[in-house]
Amino acid sequence: IMKYTTNERIAIVRILLEMMNVDGEVALEEILYFGQLKKMMDITKDDFVNGKNINLLVSLLVIKEMPDEKKFSVGLMLHQMLNADGKATVSELKLFNMVCDTTGIGDIISRL
């Protein structure tokens, strides 16, 4: 498991919450997956509260500044969240593509 700074954890919380909520319905599978990530990444209550309140653009900038291996890991988390409920909606795919394009995650994936 990768170690993330507090600011990175907050940014990841924000982007994952955005993915969970973008289609207007939060599925149980998404909540369960988020719970697993919270445990794995040692996301604190403060991280969660700050993640809910941080501006989405700020979180994207934080992710953009991460080293490639962390960005790739964030991309995997988003992809898992996107598919957690078994259906990827148009709004989820648009958000995923936007995050990949603006943070450099897409460049890393394309190099694989």
Backbone as XML, in Angstrom:
<?xml version="1.0"?>
<chain id="A" units="angstrom">
  <residue number="1" name="ILE">
    <atom name="N" x="0.853" y="-1.198" z="0.000"/>
    <atom name="CA" x="0.000" y="0.000" z="0.000"/>
    <atom name="C" x="0.885" y="1.242" z="0.000"/>
  </residue>
  <residue number="2" name="MET">
    <atom name="N" x="0.544" y="2.162" z="-0.869"/>
    <atom name="CA" x="1.299" y="3.395" z="-0.989"/>
    <atom name="C" x="0.967" y="4.334" z="0.167"/>
  </residue>
  <residue number="3" name="LYS">
    <atom name="N" x="1.949" y="5.096" z="0.586"/>
    <atom name="CA" x="1.733" y="6.107" z="1.633"/>
    <atom name="C" x="1.426" y="7.441" z="0.961"/>
  </residue>
  <residue number="4" name="TYR">
    <atom name="N" x="0.377" y="8.073" z="1.405"/>
    <atom name="CA" x="-0.037" y="9.365" z="0.859"/>
    <atom name="C" x="0.095" y="10.437" z="1.936"/>
  </residue>
  <residue number="5" name="THR">
    <atom name="N" x="0.400" y="11.653" z="1.516"/>
    <atom name="CA" x="0.422" y="12.781" z="2.448"/>
    <atom name="C" x="-1.022" y="13.127" z="2.809"/>
  </residue>
  <residue number="6" name="THR">
    <atom name="N" x="-1.173" y="13.942" z="3.835"/>
    <atom name="CA" x="-2.517" y="14.384" z="4.235"/>
    <atom name="C" x="-3.227" y="15.079" z="3.075"/>
  </residue>
  <residue number="7" name="ASN">
    <atom name="N" x="-2.536" y="15.992" z="2.395"/>
    <atom name="CA" x="-3.158" y="16.704" z="1.269"/>
    <atom name="C" x="-3.543" y="15.747" z="0.150"/>
  </residue>
  <residue number="8" name="GLU">
    <atom name="N" x="-2.725" y="14.744" z="-0.095"/>
    <atom name="CA" x="-3.052" y="13.751" z="-1.128"/>
    <atom name="C" x="-4.275" y="12.943" z="-0.734"/>
  </residue>
  <residue number="9" name="ARG">
    <atom name="N" x="-4.345" y="12.523" z="0.522"/>
    <atom name="CA" x="-5.520" y="11.758" z="0.984"/>
    <atom name="C" x="-6.786" y="12.595" z="0.847"/>
  </residue>
  <residue number="10" name="ILE">
    <atom name="N" x="-6.705" y="13.862" z="1.218"/>
    <atom name="CA" x="-7.866" y="14.761" z="1.115"/>
    <atom name="C" x="-8.303" y="14.897" z="-0.344"/>
  </residue>
  <residue number="11" name="ALA">
    <atom name="N" x="-7.349" y="15.066" z="-1.245"/>
    <atom name="CA" x="-7.663" y="15.193" z="-2.675"/>
    <atom name="C" x="-8.299" y="13.909" z="-3.212"/>
  </residue>
  <residue number="12" name="ILE">
    <atom name="N" x="-7.780" y="12.772" z="-2.778"/>
    <atom name="CA" x="-8.326" y="11.480" z="-3.220"/>
    <atom name="C" x="-9.744" y="11.296" z="-2.699"/>
  </residue>
  <residue number="13" name="VAL">
    <atom name="N" x="-9.979" y="11.646" z="-1.438"/>
    <atom name="CA" x="-11.337" y="11.578" z="-0.875"/>
    <atom name="C" x="-12.282" y="12.405" z="-1.740"/>
  </residue>
  <residue number="14" name="ARG">
    <atom name="N" x="-11.868" y="13.618" z="-2.073"/>
    <atom name="CA" x="-12.736" y="14.522" z="-2.847"/>
    <atom name="C" x="-13.108" y="13.928" z="-4.203"/>
  </residue>
  <residue number="15" name="ILE">
    <atom name="N" x="-12.114" y="13.406" z="-4.895"/>
    <atom name="CA" x="-12.368" y="12.902" z="-6.240"/>
    <atom name="C" x="-13.190" y="11.618" z="-6.192"/>
  </residue>
  <residue number="16" name="LEU">
    <atom name="N" x="-12.968" y="10.787" z="-5.174"/>
    <atom name="CA" x="-13.771" y="9.569" z="-5.028"/>
    <atom name="C" x="-15.222" y="9.893" z="-4.669"/>
  </residue>
  <residue number="17" name="LEU">
    <atom name="N" x="-15.406" y="10.872" z="-3.786"/>
    <atom name="CA" x="-16.772" y="11.291" z="-3.447"/>
    <atom name="C" x="-17.480" y="11.864" z="-4.668"/>
  </residue>
  <residue number="18" name="GLU">
    <atom name="N" x="-16.739" y="12.612" z="-5.469"/>
    <atom name="CA" x="-17.308" y="13.162" z="-6.713"/>
    <atom name="C" x="-17.767" y="12.022" z="-7.625"/>
  </residue>
  <residue number="19" name="MET">
    <atom name="N" x="-16.922" y="10.995" z="-7.747"/>
    <atom name="CA" x="-17.271" y="9.850" z="-8.595"/>
    <atom name="C" x="-18.497" y="9.119" z="-8.052"/>
  </residue>
  <residue number="20" name="MET">
    <atom name="N" x="-18.573" y="8.985" z="-6.739"/>
    <atom name="CA" x="-19.715" y="8.298" z="-6.135"/>
    <atom name="C" x="-21.024" y="9.048" z="-6.378"/>
  </residue>
  <residue number="21" name="ASN">
    <atom name="N" x="-20.948" y="10.379" z="-6.388"/>
    <atom name="CA" x="-22.155" y="11.208" z="-6.433"/>
    <atom name="C" x="-22.526" y="11.742" z="-7.807"/>
  </residue>
  <residue number="22" name="VAL">
    <atom name="N" x="-21.634" y="11.618" z="-8.789"/>
    <atom name="CA" x="-21.827" y="12.288" z="-10.071"/>
    <atom name="C" x="-23.072" y="11.813" z="-10.823"/>
  </residue>
  <residue number="23" name="ASP">
    <atom name="N" x="-23.461" y="10.557" z="-10.638"/>
    <atom name="CA" x="-24.634" y="10.047" z="-11.355"/>
    <atom name="C" x="-25.930" y="10.228" z="-10.570"/>
  </residue>
  <residue number="24" name="GLY">
    <atom name="N" x="-25.855" y="10.893" z="-9.415"/>
    <atom name="CA" x="-27.063" y="11.189" z="-8.654"/>
    <atom name="C" x="-27.513" y="10.080" z="-7.731"/>
  </residue>
  <residue number="25" name="GLU">
    <atom name="N" x="-26.853" y="8.927" z="-7.772"/>
    <atom name="CA" x="-27.208" y="7.858" z="-6.840"/>
    <atom name="C" x="-25.944" y="7.154" z="-6.358"/>
  </residue>
  <residue number="26" name="VAL">
    <atom name="N" x="-25.853" y="7.029" z="-5.044"/>
    <atom name="CA" x="-24.698" y="6.367" z="-4.448"/>
    <atom name="C" x="-25.100" y="4.924" z="-4.131"/>
  </residue>
  <residue number="27" name="ALA">
    <atom name="N" x="-24.441" y="3.993" z="-4.810"/>
    <atom name="CA" x="-24.765" y="2.574" z="-4.637"/>
    <atom name="C" x="-24.051" y="2.008" z="-3.409"/>
  </residue>
  <residue number="28" name="LEU">
    <atom name="N" x="-24.646" y="0.984" z="-2.819"/>
    <atom name="CA" x="-24.052" y="0.319" z="-1.664"/>
    <atom name="C" x="-22.632" y="-0.156" z="-1.967"/>
  </residue>
  <residue number="29" name="GLU">
    <atom name="N" x="-22.435" y="-0.698" z="-3.165"/>
    <atom name="CA" x="-21.099" y="-1.194" z="-3.543"/>
    <atom name="C" x="-20.054" y="-0.077" z="-3.541"/>
  </residue>
  <residue number="30" name="GLU">
    <atom name="N" x="-20.486" y="1.124" z="-3.925"/>
    <atom name="CA" x="-19.578" y="2.272" z="-3.910"/>
    <atom name="C" x="-19.207" y="2.639" z="-2.477"/>
  </residue>
  <residue number="31" name="ILE">
    <atom name="N" x="-20.183" y="2.604" z="-1.598"/>
    <atom name="CA" x="-19.936" y="2.904" z="-0.182"/>
    <atom name="C" x="-18.991" y="1.867" z="0.421"/>
  </residue>
  <residue number="32" name="LEU">
    <atom name="N" x="-19.209" y="0.596" z="0.098"/>
    <atom name="CA" x="-18.355" y="-0.468" z="0.617"/>
    <atom name="C" x="-16.930" y="-0.336" z="0.097"/>
  </residue>
  <residue number="33" name="TYR">
    <atom name="N" x="-16.782" y="-0.040" z="-1.177"/>
    <atom name="CA" x="-15.448" y="0.138" z="-1.755"/>
    <atom name="C" x="-14.747" y="1.334" z="-1.107"/>
  </residue>
  <residue number="34" name="PHE">
    <atom name="N" x="-15.469" y="2.426" z="-0.916"/>
    <atom name="CA" x="-14.892" y="3.597" z="-0.259"/>
    <atom name="C" x="-14.438" y="3.238" z="1.160"/>
  </residue>
  <residue number="35" name="GLY">
    <atom name="N" x="-15.234" y="2.439" z="1.844"/>
    <atom name="CA" x="-14.877" y="1.998" z="3.196"/>
    <atom name="C" x="-13.583" y="1.196" z="3.211"/>
  </residue>
  <residue number="36" name="GLN">
    <atom name="N" x="-13.409" y="0.324" z="2.208"/>
    <atom name="CA" x="-12.159" y="-0.448" z="2.087"/>
    <atom name="C" x="-10.973" y="0.486" z="1.888"/>
  </residue>
  <residue number="37" name="LEU">
    <atom name="N" x="-11.130" y="1.468" z="0.992"/>
    <atom name="CA" x="-10.046" y="2.418" z="0.723"/>
    <atom name="C" x="-9.708" y="3.241" z="1.961"/>
  </residue>
  <residue number="38" name="LYS">
    <atom name="N" x="-10.742" y="3.638" z="2.705"/>
    <atom name="CA" x="-10.510" y="4.413" z="3.927"/>
    <atom name="C" x="-9.604" y="3.643" z="4.880"/>
  </residue>
  <residue number="39" name="LYS">
    <atom name="N" x="-9.883" y="2.358" z="5.038"/>
    <atom name="CA" x="-9.063" y="1.528" z="5.928"/>
    <atom name="C" x="-7.654" y="1.366" z="5.382"/>
  </residue>
  <residue number="40" name="MET">
    <atom name="N" x="-7.544" y="1.025" z="4.100"/>
    <atom name="CA" x="-6.242" y="0.770" z="3.474"/>
    <atom name="C" x="-5.337" y="2.007" z="3.499"/>
  </residue>
  <residue number="41" name="MET">
    <atom name="N" x="-5.932" y="3.169" z="3.318"/>
    <atom name="CA" x="-5.145" y="4.397" z="3.199"/>
    <atom name="C" x="-5.069" y="5.184" z="4.503"/>
  </residue>
  <residue number="42" name="ASP">
    <atom name="N" x="-5.652" y="4.645" z="5.571"/>
    <atom name="CA" x="-5.675" y="5.347" z="6.864"/>
    <atom name="C" x="-6.296" y="6.733" z="6.754"/>
  </residue>
  <residue number="43" name="ILE">
    <atom name="N" x="-7.420" y="6.812" z="6.057"/>
    <atom name="CA" x="-8.124" y="8.087" z="5.926"/>
    <atom name="C" x="-8.831" y="8.378" z="7.249"/>
  </residue>
  <residue number="44" name="THR">
    <atom name="N" x="-8.501" y="9.529" z="7.828"/>
    <atom name="CA" x="-9.066" y="9.914" z="9.122"/>
    <atom name="C" x="-10.395" y="10.649" z="8.930"/>
  </residue>
  <residue number="45" name="LYS">
    <atom name="N" x="-11.083" y="10.882" z="10.047"/>
    <atom name="CA" x="-12.318" y="11.677" z="10.002"/>
    <atom name="C" x="-12.028" y="13.076" z="9.455"/>
  </residue>
  <residue number="46" name="ASP">
    <atom name="N" x="-10.899" y="13.647" z="9.911"/>
    <atom name="CA" x="-10.517" y="14.979" z="9.423"/>
    <atom name="C" x="-10.258" y="14.968" z="7.915"/>
  </residue>
  <residue number="47" name="ASP">
    <atom name="N" x="-9.556" y="13.928" z="7.439"/>
    <atom name="CA" x="-9.317" y="13.803" z="5.996"/>
    <atom name="C" x="-10.645" y="13.787" z="5.249"/>
  </residue>
  <residue number="48" name="PHE">
    <atom name="N" x="-11.597" y="13.015" z="5.785"/>
    <atom name="CA" x="-12.898" y="12.870" z="5.134"/>
    <atom name="C" x="-13.633" y="14.214" z="5.093"/>
  </residue>
  <residue number="49" name="VAL">
    <atom name="N" x="-13.692" y="14.895" z="6.244"/>
    <atom name="CA" x="-14.389" y="16.190" z="6.326"/>
    <atom name="C" x="-13.731" y="17.198" z="5.385"/>
  </residue>
  <residue number="50" name="ASN">
    <atom name="N" x="-12.392" y="17.258" z="5.420"/>
    <atom name="CA" x="-11.674" y="18.189" z="4.541"/>
    <atom name="C" x="-11.862" y="17.818" z="3.071"/>
  </residue>
  <residue number="51" name="GLY">
    <atom name="N" x="-11.906" y="16.516" z="2.789"/>
    <atom name="CA" x="-12.133" y="16.047" z="1.424"/>
    <atom name="C" x="-13.504" y="16.446" z="0.901"/>
  </residue>
  <residue number="52" name="LYS">
    <atom name="N" x="-14.500" y="16.395" z="1.784"/>
    <atom name="CA" x="-15.853" y="16.803" z="1.382"/>
    <atom name="C" x="-15.902" y="18.290" z="1.057"/>
  </residue>
  <residue number="53" name="ASN">
    <atom name="N" x="-15.060" y="19.066" z="1.741"/>
    <atom name="CA" x="-15.142" y="20.524" z="1.636"/>
    <atom name="C" x="-14.161" y="21.148" z="0.656"/>
  </residue>
  <residue number="54" name="ILE">
    <atom name="N" x="-13.166" y="20.403" z="0.223"/>
    <atom name="CA" x="-12.152" y="20.961" z="-0.683"/>
    <atom name="C" x="-12.757" y="21.175" z="-2.077"/>
  </residue>
  <residue number="55" name="ASN">
    <atom name="N" x="-12.299" y="22.209" z="-2.742"/>
    <atom name="CA" x="-12.730" y="22.497" z="-4.105"/>
    <atom name="C" x="-12.209" y="21.393" z="-5.032"/>
  </residue>
  <residue number="56" name="LEU">
    <atom name="N" x="-13.037" y="20.946" z="-5.952"/>
    <atom name="CA" x="-12.662" y="19.881" z="-6.877"/>
    <atom name="C" x="-11.412" y="20.249" z="-7.679"/>
  </residue>
  <residue number="57" name="LEU">
    <atom name="N" x="-11.314" y="21.491" z="-8.119"/>
    <atom name="CA" x="-10.147" y="21.910" z="-8.904"/>
    <atom name="C" x="-8.862" y="21.819" z="-8.086"/>
  </residue>
  <residue number="58" name="VAL">
    <atom name="N" x="-8.951" y="22.164" z="-6.813"/>
    <atom name="CA" x="-7.787" y="22.058" z="-5.931"/>
    <atom name="C" x="-7.359" y="20.592" z="-5.822"/>
  </residue>
  <residue number="59" name="SER">
    <atom name="N" x="-8.322" y="19.698" z="-5.668"/>
    <atom name="CA" x="-7.981" y="18.273" z="-5.561"/>
    <atom name="C" x="-7.334" y="17.767" z="-6.850"/>
  </residue>
  <residue number="60" name="LEU">
    <atom name="N" x="-7.794" y="18.251" z="-7.991"/>
    <atom name="CA" x="-7.198" y="17.852" z="-9.269"/>
    <atom name="C" x="-5.756" y="18.345" z="-9.374"/>
  </residue>
  <residue number="61" name="LEU">
    <atom name="N" x="-5.504" y="19.555" z="-8.891"/>
    <atom name="CA" x="-4.143" y="20.096" z="-8.914"/>
    <atom name="C" x="-3.215" y="19.278" z="-8.016"/>
  </residue>
  <residue number="62" name="VAL">
    <atom name="N" x="-3.711" y="18.876" z="-6.844"/>
    <atom name="CA" x="-2.908" y="18.055" z="-5.929"/>
    <atom name="C" x="-2.570" y="16.726" z="-6.601"/>
  </residue>
  <residue number="63" name="ILE">
    <atom name="N" x="-3.554" y="16.105" z="-7.232"/>
    <atom name="CA" x="-3.330" y="14.817" z="-7.907"/>
    <atom name="C" x="-2.352" y="15.003" z="-9.069"/>
  </residue>
  <residue number="64" name="LYS">
    <atom name="N" x="-2.483" y="16.106" z="-9.788"/>
    <atom name="CA" x="-1.588" y="16.379" z="-10.924"/>
    <atom name="C" x="-0.126" y="16.448" z="-10.489"/>
  </residue>
  <residue number="65" name="GLU">
    <atom name="N" x="0.114" y="16.922" z="-9.280"/>
    <atom name="CA" x="1.478" y="17.077" z="-8.762"/>
    <atom name="C" x="2.045" y="15.783" z="-8.163"/>
  </residue>
  <residue number="66" name="MET">
    <atom name="N" x="1.235" y="14.751" z="-8.034"/>
    <atom name="CA" x="1.711" y="13.487" z="-7.458"/>
    <atom name="C" x="2.696" y="12.805" z="-8.410"/>
  </residue>
  <residue number="67" name="PRO">
    <atom name="N" x="3.601" y="11.988" z="-7.848"/>
    <atom name="CA" x="4.461" y="11.166" z="-8.709"/>
    <atom name="C" x="3.605" y="10.186" z="-9.522"/>
  </residue>
  <residue number="68" name="ASP">
    <atom name="N" x="4.140" y="9.730" z="-10.657"/>
    <atom name="CA" x="3.376" y="8.878" z="-11.570"/>
    <atom name="C" x="2.782" y="7.645" z="-10.903"/>
  </residue>
  <residue number="69" name="GLU">
    <atom name="N" x="3.542" y="6.988" z="-10.016"/>
    <atom name="CA" x="3.008" y="5.751" z="-9.410"/>
    <atom name="C" x="1.798" y="6.046" z="-8.528"/>
  </residue>
  <residue number="70" name="LYS">
    <atom name="N" x="1.784" y="7.202" z="-7.882"/>
    <atom name="CA" x="0.613" y="7.575" z="-7.078"/>
    <atom name="C" x="-0.559" y="7.940" z="-7.980"/>
  </residue>
  <residue number="71" name="LYS">
    <atom name="N" x="-0.269" y="8.679" z="-9.058"/>
    <atom name="CA" x="-1.332" y="9.027" z="-10.012"/>
    <atom name="C" x="-1.977" y="7.769" z="-10.579"/>
  </residue>
  <residue number="72" name="PHE">
    <atom name="N" x="-1.139" y="6.803" z="-10.951"/>
    <atom name="CA" x="-1.651" y="5.545" z="-11.502"/>
    <atom name="C" x="-2.559" y="4.859" z="-10.485"/>
  </residue>
  <residue number="73" name="SER">
    <atom name="N" x="-2.143" y="4.856" z="-9.238"/>
    <atom name="CA" x="-2.926" y="4.259" z="-8.166"/>
    <atom name="C" x="-4.281" y="4.960" z="-8.019"/>
  </residue>
  <residue number="74" name="VAL">
    <atom name="N" x="-4.287" y="6.288" z="-8.105"/>
    <atom name="CA" x="-5.540" y="7.059" z="-8.044"/>
    <atom name="C" x="-6.427" y="6.685" z="-9.234"/>
  </residue>
  <residue number="75" name="GLY">
    <atom name="N" x="-5.821" y="6.537" z="-10.406"/>
    <atom name="CA" x="-6.582" y="6.126" z="-11.593"/>
    <atom name="C" x="-7.250" y="4.773" z="-11.395"/>
  </residue>
  <residue number="76" name="LEU">
    <atom name="N" x="-6.517" y="3.841" z="-10.780"/>
    <atom name="CA" x="-7.093" y="2.514" z="-10.490"/>
    <atom name="C" x="-8.257" y="2.626" z="-9.507"/>
  </residue>
  <residue number="77" name="MET">
    <atom name="N" x="-8.076" y="3.439" z="-8.469"/>
    <atom name="CA" x="-9.159" y="3.627" z="-7.490"/>
    <atom name="C" x="-10.407" y="4.187" z="-8.165"/>
  </residue>
  <residue number="78" name="LEU">
    <atom name="N" x="-10.211" y="5.192" z="-9.016"/>
    <atom name="CA" x="-11.348" y="5.790" z="-9.718"/>
    <atom name="C" x="-12.024" y="4.789" z="-10.638"/>
  </residue>
  <residue number="79" name="HIS">
    <atom name="N" x="-11.212" y="3.991" z="-11.325"/>
    <atom name="CA" x="-11.751" y="2.986" z="-12.233"/>
    <atom name="C" x="-12.567" y="1.948" z="-11.451"/>
  </residue>
  <residue number="80" name="GLN">
    <atom name="N" x="-12.041" y="1.530" z="-10.301"/>
    <atom name="CA" x="-12.775" y="0.581" z="-9.443"/>
    <atom name="C" x="-14.089" y="1.193" z="-8.963"/>
  </residue>
  <residue number="81" name="MET">
    <atom name="N" x="-14.042" y="2.468" z="-8.559"/>
    <atom name="CA" x="-15.254" y="3.137" z="-8.079"/>
    <atom name="C" x="-16.267" y="3.259" z="-9.216"/>
  </residue>
  <residue number="82" name="LEU">
    <atom name="N" x="-15.778" y="3.570" z="-10.392"/>
    <atom name="CA" x="-16.618" y="3.707" z="-11.577"/>
    <atom name="C" x="-17.405" y="2.417" z="-11.837"/>
  </residue>
  <residue number="83" name="ASN">
    <atom name="N" x="-16.746" y="1.287" z="-11.613"/>
    <atom name="CA" x="-17.364" y="-0.013" z="-11.897"/>
    <atom name="C" x="-17.900" y="-0.737" z="-10.668"/>
  </residue>
  <residue number="84" name="ALA">
    <atom name="N" x="-17.836" y="-0.105" z="-9.504"/>
    <atom name="CA" x="-18.211" y="-0.770" z="-8.253"/>
    <atom name="C" x="-19.643" y="-1.308" z="-8.276"/>
  </residue>
  <residue number="85" name="ASP">
    <atom name="N" x="-20.551" y="-0.535" z="-8.862"/>
    <atom name="CA" x="-21.958" y="-0.953" z="-8.863"/>
    <atom name="C" x="-22.333" y="-1.744" z="-10.121"/>
  </residue>
  <residue number="86" name="GLY">
    <atom name="N" x="-21.337" y="-2.089" z="-10.926"/>
    <atom name="CA" x="-21.594" y="-2.918" z="-12.101"/>
    <atom name="C" x="-22.058" y="-2.160" z="-13.326"/>
  </residue>
  <residue number="87" name="LYS">
    <atom name="N" x="-22.227" y="-0.843" z="-13.198"/>
    <atom name="CA" x="-22.643" y="-0.065" z="-14.376"/>
    <atom name="C" x="-21.944" y="1.290" z="-14.356"/>
  </residue>
  <residue number="88" name="ALA">
    <atom name="N" x="-21.303" y="1.605" z="-15.471"/>
    <atom name="CA" x="-20.639" y="2.898" z="-15.617"/>
    <atom name="C" x="-21.583" y="3.824" z="-16.369"/>
  </residue>
  <residue number="89" name="THR">
    <atom name="N" x="-22.010" y="4.896" z="-15.714"/>
    <atom name="CA" x="-22.930" y="5.837" z="-16.360"/>
    <atom name="C" x="-22.137" y="6.827" z="-17.208"/>
  </residue>
  <residue number="90" name="VAL">
    <atom name="N" x="-22.836" y="7.525" z="-18.092"/>
    <atom name="CA" x="-22.204" y="8.527" z="-18.951"/>
    <atom name="C" x="-21.536" y="9.601" z="-18.085"/>
  </residue>
  <residue number="91" name="SER">
    <atom name="N" x="-22.211" y="10.034" z="-17.028"/>
    <atom name="CA" x="-21.642" y="11.086" z="-16.176"/>
    <atom name="C" x="-20.385" y="10.592" z="-15.453"/>
  </residue>
  <residue number="92" name="GLU">
    <atom name="N" x="-20.362" y="9.325" z="-15.050"/>
    <atom name="CA" x="-19.170" y="8.758" z="-14.410"/>
    <atom name="C" x="-18.008" y="8.676" z="-15.403"/>
  </residue>
  <residue number="93" name="LEU">
    <atom name="N" x="-18.303" y="8.245" z="-16.614"/>
    <atom name="CA" x="-17.261" y="8.146" z="-17.645"/>
    <atom name="C" x="-16.707" y="9.516" z="-18.010"/>
  </residue>
  <residue number="94" name="LYS">
    <atom name="N" x="-17.596" y="10.525" z="-18.092"/>
    <atom name="CA" x="-17.148" y="11.890" z="-18.390"/>
    <atom name="C" x="-16.214" y="12.385" z="-17.294"/>
  </residue>
  <residue number="95" name="LEU">
    <atom name="N" x="-16.598" y="12.139" z="-16.035"/>
    <atom name="CA" x="-15.759" y="12.568" z="-14.915"/>
    <atom name="C" x="-14.419" y="11.837" z="-14.941"/>
  </residue>
  <residue number="96" name="PHE">
    <atom name="N" x="-14.448" y="10.536" z="-15.166"/>
    <atom name="CA" x="-13.215" y="9.743" z="-15.221"/>
    <atom name="C" x="-12.280" y="10.287" z="-16.304"/>
  </residue>
  <residue number="97" name="ASN">
    <atom name="N" x="-12.820" y="10.544" z="-17.487"/>
    <atom name="CA" x="-12.018" y="11.072" z="-18.594"/>
    <atom name="C" x="-11.470" y="12.462" z="-18.281"/>
  </residue>
  <residue number="98" name="MET">
    <atom name="N" x="-12.287" y="13.299" z="-17.665"/>
    <atom name="CA" x="-11.847" y="14.643" z="-17.298"/>
    <atom name="C" x="-10.693" y="14.571" z="-16.293"/>
  </residue>
  <residue number="99" name="VAL">
    <atom name="N" x="-10.827" y="13.713" z="-15.278"/>
    <atom name="CA" x="-9.767" y="13.568" z="-14.272"/>
    <atom name="C" x="-8.490" y="13.053" z="-14.934"/>
  </residue>
  <residue number="100" name="CYS">
    <atom name="N" x="-8.626" y="12.039" z="-15.786"/>
    <atom name="CA" x="-7.458" y="11.478" z="-16.476"/>
    <atom name="C" x="-6.767" y="12.527" z="-17.339"/>
  </residue>
  <residue number="101" name="ASP">
    <atom name="N" x="-7.557" y="13.336" z="-18.029"/>
    <atom name="CA" x="-6.998" y="14.360" z="-18.925"/>
    <atom name="C" x="-6.320" y="15.495" z="-18.151"/>
  </residue>
  <residue number="102" name="THR">
    <atom name="N" x="-6.925" y="15.931" z="-17.055"/>
    <atom name="CA" x="-6.415" y="17.112" z="-16.352"/>
    <atom name="C" x="-5.279" y="16.801" z="-15.385"/>
  </residue>
  <residue number="103" name="THR">
    <atom name="N" x="-5.150" y="15.564" z="-14.948"/>
    <atom name="CA" x="-4.135" y="15.229" z="-13.941"/>
    <atom name="C" x="-2.914" y="14.521" z="-14.523"/>
  </residue>
  <residue number="104" name="GLY">
    <atom name="N" x="-3.014" y="14.066" z="-15.770"/>
    <atom name="CA" x="-1.919" y="13.311" z="-16.364"/>
    <atom name="C" x="-2.065" y="11.810" z="-16.186"/>
  </residue>
  <residue number="105" name="ILE">
    <atom name="N" x="-3.115" y="11.372" z="-15.516"/>
    <atom name="CA" x="-3.351" y="9.930" z="-15.341"/>
    <atom name="C" x="-3.508" y="9.268" z="-16.710"/>
  </residue>
  <residue number="106" name="GLY">
    <atom name="N" x="-4.203" y="9.940" z="-17.627"/>
    <atom name="CA" x="-4.409" y="9.398" z="-18.971"/>
    <atom name="C" x="-3.103" y="9.146" z="-19.702"/>
  </residue>
  <residue number="107" name="ASP">
    <atom name="N" x="-2.137" y="10.065" z="-19.538"/>
    <atom name="CA" x="-0.814" y="9.898" z="-20.173"/>
    <atom name="C" x="-0.108" y="8.656" z="-19.645"/>
  </residue>
  <residue number="108" name="ILE">
    <atom name="N" x="-0.215" y="8.456" z="-18.331"/>
    <atom name="CA" x="0.438" y="7.285" z="-17.711"/>
    <atom name="C" x="-0.195" y="6.006" z="-18.233"/>
  </residue>
  <residue number="109" name="ILE">
    <atom name="N" x="-1.506" y="5.973" z="-18.288"/>
    <atom name="CA" x="-2.222" y="4.782" z="-18.769"/>
    <atom name="C" x="-1.861" y="4.502" z="-20.227"/>
  </residue>
  <residue number="110" name="SER">
    <atom name="N" x="-1.768" y="5.559" z="-21.034"/>
    <atom name="CA" x="-1.483" y="5.368" z="-22.464"/>
    <atom name="C" x="-0.063" y="4.830" z="-22.715"/>
  </residue>
  <residue number="111" name="ARG">
    <atom name="N" x="0.833" y="5.024" z="-21.735"/>
    <atom name="CA" x="2.201" y="4.534" z="-21.874"/>
    <atom name="C" x="2.340" y="3.060" z="-21.496"/>
  </residue>
  <residue number="112" name="LEU">
    <atom name="N" x="1.312" y="2.494" z="-20.902"/>
    <atom name="CA" x="1.388" y="1.083" z="-20.453"/>
    <atom name="C" x="1.386" y="0.131" z="-21.627"/>
  </residue>
</chain>
